[in-house]
């Protein structure tokens, strides 16, 4: 399943994107996204190769587990994968929710790609209909991701401590979107 997003004639910025299910050939993209210190500045630092291989396997099996979906963000014009976006089952404050996350490679940031990918994933989570609420937990020190939550219609619930990755706690904003 590929989902398209088009925004008029924006060829110069290559912001026409689609999302495609995460697949077995996507480990190199994952290494660029979560194995790089600059890309993980707000996420507790880069993951090791071993951690990334395990994460790749989880991403590949997420759909069949019935616990969420991960996608790569692909430029329509070139077919190049430039990011990831997805949602998964989670629990927060005693409530079963979807949690959402996204990441776009540095050379493609600031072009609306994360917003378009996130909007497509919000539509997919809404269509899946398993949970009423979708949350995002960007670091309080990540202004672009917090601005994206606001732009996508999320409501800021509170600032909180959040564990990501396991064993690393950070100050985050809890953003919530009602999928109904």
C-alpha positions in Angstrom: 0.0 0.0 0.0 1.4 3.4 -1.0 -0.3 6.6 0.0 0.3 9.8 -1.9 0.4 13.4 -0.8 0.5 16.2 -3.3 0.6 19.9 -2.7 0.1 21.8 -5.9 3.1 22.3 -8.1 5.9 22.1 -5.6 8.5 20.3 -7.7 11.3 22.7 -6.6 11.1 21.5 -3.1 10.3 17.9 -3.9 7.7 17.8 -1.2 5.3 15.5 -3.0 5.7 12.3 -1.0 4.2 8.9 -0.5 4.5 6.5 2.4 5.3 2.9 1.9 5.3 0.0 4.4 8.6 -0.5 6.1 10.4 -3.5 4.5 13.3 -5.8 4.8 15.5 -3.6 2.6 15.1 -0.5 4.8 17.9 -1.1 7.3 20.3 1.4 5.6 17.6 4.1 6.0 17.1 3.2 9.6 20.9 3.5 10.2 20.8 7.0 8.8 17.9 8.0 10.9 18.6 6.4 14.3 22.3 5.5 14.1 23.5 9.1 13.6 24.3 11.4 16.5 22.9 14.5 14.8 19.6 12.8 14.0 19.2 11.4 17.5 20.2 14.6 19.4 16.6 14.8 20.9 16.2 11.0 21.3 19.0 10.0 23.7 21.7 9.5 21.1 22.4 7.0 18.3 21.5 3.3 18.6 24.1 0.6 18.1 24.1 -1.6 15.0 22.8 -4.5 17.2 19.9 -2.3 18.4 19.1 -1.1 14.9 19.0 -4.7 13.6 16.5 -5.6 16.3 14.5 -2.4 15.6 14.4 -3.3 11.9 13.0 -6.7 12.7 10.3 -5.1 14.9 9.4 -2.6 12.2 9.0 -5.4 9.6 6.7 -7.4 11.9 4.6 -4.5 13.2 1.7 -4.8 10.8 1.4 -8.6 11.2 1.4 -8.2 15.0 -1.6 -5.9 14.8 0.1 -3.4 17.0 0.8 -0.6 14.6 2.4 0.4 11.3 5.8 1.8 10.2 6.4 3.5 6.9 9.2 5.0 5.0 8.6 8.4 3.5 9.5 8.4 -0.2 9.8 11.4 -2.6 7.4 11.0 -5.5 9.7 12.5 -8.1 12.8 10.3 -7.4 11.6 7.3 -5.4 14.2 8.2 -2.7 13.4 7.2 0.9 14.1 10.3 3.0 12.4 9.5 6.4 10.2 7.3 8.5 6.8 7.8 10.1 4.6 5.4 12.0 2.3 4.6 14.9 2.1 1.8 17.4 0.1 0.6 20.4 1.3 2.1 23.7 0.0 2.8 27.1 0.1 6.2 28.8 -1.3 7.2 32.1 -3.2 3.9 32.3 -4.8 4.4 28.9 -4.3 2.3 25.8 -3.3 4.7 22.9 -1.5 4.9 19.7 1.9 6.6 19.9 3.4 8.3 16.8 6.9 9.2 15.7 8.6 10.6 12.6 12.1 11.4 11.3 13.4 13.0 8.2 17.0 13.1 6.9 18.7 16.4 7.4 19.0 17.3 3.7 15.2 17.1 3.4 14.1 18.8 6.6 12.2 22.1 6.4 10.2 21.2 3.3 7.0 20.0 4.9 7.9 16.3 4.3 7.4 15.3 8.0 4.1 17.1 8.1 2.8 15.4 5.0 4.0 12.0 6.1 2.5 12.4 9.5 -0.8 13.6 8.1 -1.0 10.4 6.0 -0.2 8.2 9.0 -2.8 10.0 11.1 -5.4 9.1 8.4 -4.2 5.5 8.5 -4.4 5.3 12.4 -7.9 6.9 12.2 -8.9 4.2 9.6 -7.5 1.4 11.7 -9.8 2.6 14.5 -8.2 0.6 17.3 -7.6 3.5 19.7 -9.4 6.8 20.1 -6.3 8.9 20.9 -2.9 9.3 19.2 -0.1 10.8 21.2 3.3 12.2 20.2 6.1 12.9 22.7 8.7 15.2 21.2 11.5 16.5 23.4 10.8 19.9 24.9 14.1 20.9 23.3 12.9 20.0 19.7 11.0 23.1 18.5 10.3 21.7 14.9 8.6 18.6 16.2 6.6 20.5 18.7 5.5 23.0 16.0 4.5 20.1 13.8 2.3 18.7 16.5 0.6 22.0 16.8 0.2 22.3 13.0 -1.3 18.8 12.7 -4.0 19.7 15.3 -2.7 17.9 18.4 -3.5 19.4 21.8 -0.6 20.0 24.2 -1.6 18.0 27.3 1.5 18.5 29.6 5.2 18.4 29.9 6.3 15.0 31.2 9.2 12.6 31.7 9.3 10.0 28.9 11.5 6.9 28.5 13.1 6.6 25.1 15.0 4.6 24.3 14.6 2.2 27.2 16.7 3.3 30.1 16.9 6.9 29.0 14.5 9.5 30.4 13.9 12.9 28.8 11.6 15.9 29.2 8.9 15.7 26.6 5.7 17.4 25.6 2.7 15.1 25.6 0.6 16.0 22.5 -2.7 14.3 22.0 -5.0 14.0 18.9 -8.5 12.8 19.1 -9.0 10.4 16.1 -12.8 10.6 16.3 
